[in-house]
Each structure stands twice: as structure tokens, then as C-alpha cells.
């Protein structure tokens, strides 16, 4: 045995806080600072050994917030900790009844999206989608990066939903939750099948990704772009290759993402850059360089999002920051809280994406000035909906064949 299972009578919300990380955060701001905080987390048994999470960003794998137990690793004297294997990527098939997800959020530009996968092998430590793994009884930590779900029926379901009477076409966003071009897409090719359906239907699509794999589908995307049906945004968090390696370990390198922008632009596909997320005190000083590099690669539009730390994402990010940048911990967390009314996160619409306060205002003005200087966002491409082909059962069968 090497895991203790402790029944916790606290509420799921309290369990999600990861009390060991909370205590370490307090210590990091005290006299002991980061060294004491790291020691506290190590002694708590929350962290996973480095050889087990090699190539991953999360250093912890806490139980989901809806689970009745919490797990802590400890050495019981049998020396069996060494027998635990590294986390390997596992993929299960998910069979949803529908594939288009609707939202009514007033601070995002789309009302529908598609997620071909659940979980993301890119393993970005700051990913705001991590808490969704709790709905599957899994951890938002390492499980989110290694226990993935694929939806191979996505294209069929999409064609079926587009055939419904009264369907009104509007741009479908893909990549807003987990990345459609994460590594397992090479094998499953679900995203390409989705694009084939959208092209056949004349339906507009906007894609956000951190992967250069998007260039594989330039043939489809270029044809759709000619008809005003497609645009692609590459998310670039940092140009520092070493930082990217620890923070988003299995995403394409920053150089590859910029090259993808170039290839897409050269193929006539509207390409943009998302400086997202901006991490104050860690990556915010790179914003102008990222925008300049993306503009040189062919980007014509740009946007940004400030780091969001909802629910379980906060302890996972804090643990990562303490492991890799302990000397910056207090500064980074202080700036984050200065933009979130003293909290790690503020989910209020209108604030959650950009933050509030003087530092958030400064980031916003820097972005606006740089974008204007580079000629970004002069014209924003609006995708067309007048080419949509509604179909009945016969057309659905022909499309699938």
C-alpha cells in the first residue's frame, strides 16, 4: 500500500481548495517564504514524484471536487512507492448524444462550440478547462493531461444537428475548451472529419489552437476561407522555449506556432494571434514581442486574455509556480490578486477575461497601443452564414458517404 484514503466530511468546495496548497500559499507570503512552502507540500504527500509526471506540467493529482474521498501518497515502509508507473496517455471513447455546446455568456463572441476531445494532452498548467474532468470522477491534475476522451462520432452528430429543422447558422468555435489539434488528433482525425462536414454544409468555423498540426488541414481551411467560412487563431503564451516547455509541455513550441501562422496566412486563411493567457510577473513583459512576431508572420488580428484560476486550477498553478519559479511566487500571485479584487479568481462577467484594477488597465492599454502600431485589428473578418446548406435525411446520407 502506498496511498492513504482519508474520508473527508468537508464540502466538495472545501476539498477543492486543497488545504495543503492553501497553507503553503500562506507560508510563501510569510517569513519562511517559498522554501518553507515547498517543504510543506512535499511533506503532505500531495505531490507526484518527478519521474512519474515527466513531460507533464501538473505536479499534483488531487481527487475531483465531487468525490467522497481524498488521496495522499505516503511511504508505509514497504518501499512500494518505486513500483508506481509513470503517467501514460490513455484514451477512452465517449459517445455523447449531441456535439454542439451552447452558451449565453455575454463576454465571449460565440454562442456555440464543439469539443472533439475531453481532457488535453498539451497539459497547459493554467488551463481553465481542467475542472471539467471532475464531472467524470477524475482529477483536474495529471488525469486531465493523461486520461483523455475522444468523440469519434462527432462528425456524424454534427451533420445530424445541422439537419434539424429551424437550425440557424452562426460561427461554431472549436478549441475554446480543449485543443482540437492535441497530439491524439494525429490518430483519431476527428477534427478533420468535422471540417469536412462544415465545408460540405457551407458552415462558418473559428478555430483556436496551440498546435502546428492545424497546418495539416490547410487544404480544407483554404477552400473554406475563399468562401469566407473559416479563420484560425494561434494561442502564444510566451516566446521563451524553456518556459513553454514546463508550462505547456506537449503543445507546439512558440516557433512552430508562429510558423503555422505564416503557413495559414500564405494559404489565404485569416490568421490571428491570441496572447493567452497573460501571466502577470511571468509572461506579461513579452506581450509586445509576441504581437510583433505574429504580425511579421502574417497575423492580421489579435486578442488577449489575462490568466484565470478557477476552482481546482488555482492549487495546480500555485504548485507549479512553487516548483519552477519559487523566487517569483509572491510577486506573481500578488499581481494576480490585484486584478481579481484580492482573490485568485473573479468569475464576474466583464472581468473574468481581462481582470480589473490598475495593473489590468495597464495591460489593456499596452495591448491597444501595440496593436494600433502594428496595424492589427484594423479590419475584423466576419464569417459568412449565407452559404449554409440545410439538408434532410437524404443529404445527410450523401454527406457521410
C-alpha positions, -999 to +999 in steps of 0.1 A: +000+000+000+012+035-008-019+056-007-039+066+022-076+073+016-090+097+041-128+103+042-133+140+043-166+154+057-159+189+044-180+202+015-168+195-021-159+231-024-136+230+006-120+198-006-113+215-040-093+241-022-065+216-015-058+227+021-021+218+018-017+242-010-036+269+008-013+265+038+017+266+016+004+298-001+002+315+033+037+303+042+051+316+009+040+351+019+054+348+054+089+347+068+097+312+055+087+322+020+089+297-009+114+273+006+090+266+035+060+264+012+077+238-010+087+218+020+052+218+033+038+205+000+065+178-002+058+165+033+020+165+027+022+137+002+002+157-024+030+159-050+037+132-075+073+121-079+091+139-108+099+106-126+062+097-127+050+130-142+079+135-166+067+155-196+037+168-178+031+202-162+008+193-132+027+181-102-004+170-082-033+148-090-060+157-064-093+139-063-122+156-081-143+180-060-173+157-062-155+127-049-162+115-013-125+107-005-092+124-009-059+106-016-025+112-001+008+094-010+029+082+018+057+057+024+043+028+046+077+011+049+072-015+021+092+005-004+064+001-029+064+038-040+091+029-065+067+005-082+043+032-093+045+036-131+048+070-149+015+085-161+008+074-196-017+088-220-049+067-221-078+074-244-114+063-240-142+066-264-170+089-254-204+087-271-224+119-265-259+124-278-251+159-291-219+176-302-228+213-304-225+230-270-245+263-265-236+292-242-251+325-233-221+342-218-221+380-227-183+383-227-174+359-255-181+363-291-197+330-299-229+312-288-219+276-299-189+254-299-176+219-304-152+199-283-139+168-302-120+157-271-123+159-233-091+165-215-060+177-232-026+162-237-009+196-242-011+198-204-011+236-200-008+241-163-031+271-164-059+255-185-093+267-172-109+236-186-092+213-160-122+213-136-144+196-162-126+164-155-142+163-121-175+156-138-160+123-149-148+114-115-112+121-124-086+146-112-082+180-128-044+175-123-025+148-140-056+129-150-067+158-172-034+155-192-032+118-194-068+103-192-084+116-223-118+111-240-123+111-278-156+116-296-153+097-329-190+102-337-186+139-336-188+145-374-219+123-377-236+140-348-227+174-362-243+166-396-274+154-378-277+185-357-271+208-387-300+190-405-326+198-378-355+220-389-351+256-379-313+254-374-299+289-378-262+290-387-237+311-367-200+306-364-190+275-345-160+279-322-136+250-318-107+250-294-123+272-267-122+244-241-097+217-250-074+218-281-089+200-312-053+196-326-038+180-295-014+150-303-041+123-303-057+141-333-030+126-354-045+092-348-082+099-344-086+127-371-119+138-356-112+175-362-106+168-399-139+149-402-157+178-386-142+203-410-153+181-439-189+183-427-187+220-422-172+226-456-199+205-473-226+224-454-211+258-460-210+265-423-186+290-407-160+280-382-134+297-360-105+277-345-082+284-316-052+261-311-017+258-297-007+232-323+011+234-356-009+203-366-036+227-378-015+232-410-024+196-419-059+208-428-048+238-449-064+222-479-099+223-464-094+255-445-081+274-476-112+263-496-134+274-468-115+307-464-121+315-500-158+314-493-155+334-461-162+304-439-130+299-418-104+317-396-078+304-373-061+318-342-029+305-327-025+310-290+010+321-280+017+325-243+055+330-243+084+331-268+106+316-241+111+280-252+122+268-217+092+284-200+069+269-226+084+235-221+075+235-184+042+254-186+026+237-217+049+207-222+032+189-251+020+219-271+039+230-302+069+252-295+064+290-298+085+290-330+063+263-346+031+283-337+045+314-354+054+293-384+018+279-385+005+315-386+028+321-416+017+290-435-020+297-428-017+333-439+002+323-471-026+299-479-051+328-477-066+317-444-073+346-420-048+340-391-047+358-358-028+355-325-041+352-290-017+363-263-033+340-238-031+338-210-011+367-199+005+358-166+014+389-147+050+389-134+059+360-156+049+365-193+033+399-194+066+416-204+066+396-236+033+408-250+047+434-274+073+409-287+046+382-293+024+407-312+053+419-332+064+384-341+029+373-350+023+403-372+056+396-390+044+360-396+012+373-412-014+377-384-039+405-390-059+402-359-050+398-322-066+394-288-055+387-252-069+370-220-055+375-185-048+344-165-078+327-150-075+305-119-110+290-113-117+262-088-090+234-089-068+253-114-056+276-086-038+250-065-024+232-096-009+265-108+004+275-074+022+242-070+037+245-105+049+281-097+065+270-064+083+241-082+097+261-111+097+298-101+097+299-063+115+333-064+087+349-083+058+333-064+049+362-042+052+387-070+031+368-095+003+359-070+002+394-057-003+408-092-029+382-100-049+391-068-045+428-076-065+422-108-091+399-091-102+421-061-078+403-038-088+368-048-073+342-071-102+345-094-133+366-101-159+350-123-179+381-128-188+387-165-168+416-179-140+410-155-130+373-158-112+377-192-094+410-186-093+415-149-098+448-131-077+474-114-046+495-123-024+466-135-052+451-157-058+486-171-021+489-179-020+456-197-051+466-217-035+499-228-002+483-237-021+458-259-042+486-276-011+508-283+009+479-297-019+465-319-025+500-333+012+505-340+013+472-359-019+476-378-036+447-361-074+446-358-079+473-384-104+451-401-120+422-383-131+393-405-168+384-402-175+349-414-205+344-437-236+324-429-255+328-462-239+298-478-253+273-453-269+243-469-297+229-448-304+193-456-328+165-450-321+128-444-311+122-480-285+149-480-271+137-446-265+103-460-248+117-491-225+139-470-214+110-448-208+088-479 
